[in-house]
Amino acid sequence: MKRHLPLFVLACCTLSINAIGEERQLTSNTSLSGDFIQGGMLVGQTRSASLVKLNDVPVKVADNGVFVIGFGRDAALNNTLSIDFKGANKTVDFTLGKRNYRESRVTGISKKITHPNPKNVARAQKDAKEVRAARAKWSTAQNFKQSFIWPAPGRISGVYGSVRFYNGKMGRPHYGVDMASPIGTKVVAPADGIVRLYVPDMFYSGGTLIIDHGMGVSSTFLHLSKGHVKPGDIVKQGDLIAEIGNTGRSTGPHLDWRMNWMNQRIDPQLLVPKR
Ligand SMILES: [Zn+2]
């Protein structure tokens, strides 16, 4: 796809070229760019007024023909994109690469968290509902096309997709990338967007903040000690949004950054420069 980026953007971002991935021309009018792997996000370009479906599910196409799709941790490797333009249909298959995920062990989690009482179970359910509602709100912005930047410094202490054992018991996989840094370390917006949620004390995720990057792509930040923005705020890439904390199910100060496309959890680390 043609990115139509101004030259100065290309010049400043050569270091993050790995983040752009690969471009595949699927038909004479439709291309997909990004990492063709599980956890990947692909930005599509087609003719405006096209109707696009991914595996039979309609995908929103912007007026300029841009669309975006994302693939979860265990997404099927064989996928079909159907493009309908003024009654003429083209169907193209494409494949994703399979990922191998790491195993990680987290110990020292308090009983309050591993065996939550009914009150906390109810609270966690309410949190999850609130998060789902916040992610369901998205604008038609196309900020997901930016070269993302890391939201915080720090050693990478957790990666997307890893199988987690909490106090020796297998739990849900980890979906974020973790940056270990002291409490109070600044967290900045990795790309432009609109703040959709900030709650200081969710049961599992502690201080939780969600930014909508447009068309179903969002970032979620967990375990924060402090938020500097509120729902509805418009943020630019690099703006201060929060501070790193150790809240919720966390065993040391770190930022857990997650990304979604709709209800698919995608890997944020594929969108930022290597470090
Ligand atoms: Zn984490």
Residues whose N, C-alpha, C, O or C-beta is under 5 A from the ligand:
A	BS01	ZN	G158 G176 D178 D256
